[in-house]
Amino acid sequence: MPGLSTYDIPSGSTSDELINYEAGVRSNLFGNSVLLDATLFYVDWSDIQLRLQTPDFFNYAANGGKAKSQGVEVAATWHATDKLDLSTSITYTDAQLTEDMFILYYGTAKSGTQLPGSSKWSASSSLTYRFSAPYSPVFSLTHSYLSRGISDLSSAALGAPNYQGDYNLINARLKLDMGETTVSVYADNIADERGVTRQVGEVNGTGQGIIRPRTYGVRLSWGM
């Protein structure tokens, strides 16, 4: 990177250190037709590695100070019948700096600032139904949600963070088994959401990563 940016860039980053604590419980209920999972987690970071940016939009890696990520995940699966399965999960994550971090050219990201790339809430659900019909049709419907988070600490230190997330995604599939050939009819992002997966400053403005728009199609696969 030196020679490309007009700003001095720190020489690099070193490895980070973390301690991960987890505690969980799993329970099978009603003759194993219902499976419940719950997990508590806590991650203690030192010298966390982060992606930062110069004012002329060159990215570089650097070490921050201390950070943590803590939360809970709950999941449930219900085998409702021999043909129907339902599942859902929800995760709450509090990921943040636990000490102030000075960012060259931008200022200080305060303790308590959300870690880039993290989201407070994520959730997913699925339905799977197996038909008693020729070619053993299997229909599946999935939904996922990701809450809003920040993309980088450089913009957050300025008080105008670049945001990502805050979108729903709904997909559907119908699979047919024709012996050596499998046919899958699919529809992705049925609601045609414009979900932002990443947002960063660039020379010509703000660049965004966007989830694939509504897409329909058919996939064929076969094996010997």
C-alpha positions in Angstrom: 0.0 0.0 0.0 2.8 2.5 0.6 3.2 4.6 -2.6 -0.4 4.2 -3.5 -2.0 6.4 -0.8 -0.9 10.0 -0.2 -1.2 9.3 3.5 1.2 7.4 5.7 -0.2 4.0 6.5 0.8 1.9 9.6 3.2 -0.9 8.8 0.7 -3.7 9.5 -1.1 -5.7 12.1 -0.2 -8.6 14.5 -2.3 -11.5 15.6 -5.1 -10.9 18.0 -5.9 -13.0 21.1 -9.3 -14.1 22.3 -10.9 -16.2 25.0 -14.2 -17.8 24.1 -16.7 -19.0 26.7 -19.8 -21.0 25.8 -22.6 -22.7 27.8 -25.5 -24.5 26.2 -28.4 -26.8 26.8 -30.2 -29.2 24.4 -33.5 -30.9 25.0 -35.6 -33.4 23.1 -39.3 -33.3 23.8 -42.5 -35.1 22.8 -40.8 -38.3 21.7 -38.0 -36.5 19.9 -40.4 -34.6 17.7 -39.2 -31.2 19.2 -35.5 -30.3 19.5 -34.6 -27.2 21.5 -31.1 -25.6 21.7 -30.0 -22.6 23.7 -26.4 -21.2 23.9 -24.9 -18.4 25.9 -21.5 -17.1 24.6 -18.9 -14.5 25.6 -15.7 -13.7 23.6 -13.0 -11.5 25.2 -10.7 -10.0 22.6 -7.3 -8.4 22.9 -5.5 -6.6 20.0 -8.5 -7.2 17.8 -7.8 -7.0 14.1 -9.8 -4.4 12.2 -10.0 -3.0 8.7 -9.5 0.7 8.6 -9.2 3.3 5.8 -7.2 6.3 4.9 -9.0 9.6 3.9 -8.2 8.8 0.2 -10.0 5.4 0.6 -7.1 2.9 0.8 -7.9 0.0 3.2 -5.4 -1.4 5.6 -5.4 -3.8 8.6 -4.6 -2.6 12.1 -4.9 -3.8 15.7 -7.5 -2.2 18.0 -7.5 -2.6 21.7 -9.9 -4.7 23.6 -13.4 -5.8 22.5 -16.1 -8.3 23.5 -18.9 -10.2 21.8 -21.6 -11.6 24.0 -25.1 -12.9 23.4 -27.5 -15.8 23.2 -28.7 -18.1 20.5 -32.0 -20.1 20.7 -33.1 -22.6 18.1 -36.1 -25.0 17.8 -36.9 -27.8 15.3 -40.3 -29.4 15.1 -40.8 -32.7 13.2 -44.5 -32.0 12.9 -45.3 -35.1 10.8 -43.4 -37.6 8.6 -43.8 -35.1 5.8 -43.4 -31.7 7.5 -40.5 -30.1 9.4 -40.4 -26.6 10.8 -37.4 -24.8 12.3 -36.5 -21.4 13.6 -33.6 -19.7 15.4 -32.8 -16.3 16.8 -29.5 -14.8 17.9 -28.8 -11.7 19.9 -25.2 -10.4 19.8 -23.7 -7.5 21.6 -20.3 -7.0 19.9 -18.4 -3.8 20.9 -15.1 -2.1 21.7 -14.4 -2.2 25.5 -11.9 0.6 25.3 -11.4 3.8 23.2 -9.6 3.2 20.0 -7.7 6.0 18.2 -8.0 5.8 14.4 -5.4 7.7 12.4 -6.8 10.7 10.5 -10.4 10.1 11.8 -10.3 10.5 15.6 -11.4 8.1 18.4 -14.0 5.3 18.3 -15.3 5.3 21.8 -15.7 2.3 24.1 -19.1 0.8 23.4 -18.9 1.4 19.6 -20.4 -1.6 17.8 -17.9 -3.8 16.0 -18.0 -3.6 12.2 -19.8 -6.4 10.5 -21.8 -7.4 13.6 -25.6 -7.2 14.0 -27.6 -7.1 17.2 -30.2 -9.5 15.9 -30.3 -12.3 13.3 -33.1 -14.8 12.8 -34.0 -17.6 10.4 -36.9 -19.9 9.8 -37.6 -22.8 7.5 -40.4 -25.1 6.4 -39.8 -28.4 4.6 -42.6 -30.5 3.1 -42.1 -33.9 1.5 -45.0 -34.9 -0.9 -46.1 -38.5 -1.5 -46.0 -38.2 -5.3 -44.0 -39.4 -8.3 -40.4 -38.1 -8.2 -40.6 -37.5 -4.4 -41.1 -33.7 -4.5 -39.7 -31.7 -1.6 -40.8 -28.1 -1.1 -38.8 -25.8 1.1 -39.4 -22.2 2.2 -36.8 -20.2 4.1 -36.7 -16.8 5.7 -33.8 -14.9 7.3 -33.4 -11.5 8.9 -30.3 -9.5 9.7 -30.5 -6.3 11.8 -28.6 -3.1 11.0 -24.9 -2.8 11.8 -21.9 -0.7 10.9 -19.5 -1.5 8.1 -16.3 0.2 9.4 -14.9 2.1 12.3 -13.4 4.9 10.4 -16.8 6.4 9.5 -18.1 5.6 13.0 -15.3 7.6 14.6 -16.5 10.6 12.5 -20.0 10.2 13.8 -21.5 9.3 10.4 -21.2 5.5 10.2 -21.7 3.5 7.0 -24.5 1.0 7.7 -25.3 -2.4 6.5 -27.9 -5.1 7.1 -31.6 -4.5 8.2 -33.2 -6.7 5.5 -35.2 -9.9 5.1 -34.5 -12.6 2.6 -37.2 -15.2 1.5 -36.3 -18.1 -0.7 -38.3 -21.1 -2.0 -37.3 -24.4 -3.6 -39.1 -27.4 -5.2 -36.9 -30.4 -5.7 -37.7 -33.5 -7.8 -35.7 -36.7 -7.7 -35.7 -38.5 -11.1 -33.2 -41.2 -10.3 -29.8 -40.1 -11.5 -31.2 -36.6 -12.3 -32.4 -34.0 -9.7 -34.4 -31.0 -10.8 -34.7 -28.0 -8.6 -37.0 -25.1 -9.3 -36.1 -22.1 -7.2 -37.0 -18.5 -6.4 -34.5 -16.4 -4.4 -35.2 -13.1 -2.7 -38.9 -13.3 -3.5 -39.6 -9.9 -2.0 -36.8 -8.4 -4.1 -35.2 -6.7 -1.0 -32.3 -4.4 -1.6 -30.2 -5.7 1.3 -26.8 -4.0 1.9 -24.1 -6.4 2.9 -21.3 -3.8 3.0 -21.0 -0.1 2.6 -17.7 1.8 2.4 -16.3 5.1 1.2 -14.8 5.2 -2.3 -13.2 7.8 -4.5 -16.5 8.3 -6.5 -18.8 8.1 -3.5 -20.1 5.4 -1.2 -19.7 1.8 -2.5 -22.2 -0.9 -1.5 -22.4 -4.6 -1.6 -26.0 -5.7 -2.4 -27.6 -9.1 -2.1 -28.7 -10.7 -5.4 -32.1 -9.3 -6.6 -35.2 -11.5 -7.1 -34.0 -14.5 -9.1 -36.0 -17.5 -10.6 -34.6 -20.5 -12.2 -34.2 -24.2 -12.7 -31.1 -26.3 -11.7 -30.3 -29.8 -13.1 -27.8 -32.1 -11.5 -27.0 -35.7 -12.2 -24.6 -38.4 -11.2 -23.6 -41.9 -12.1 
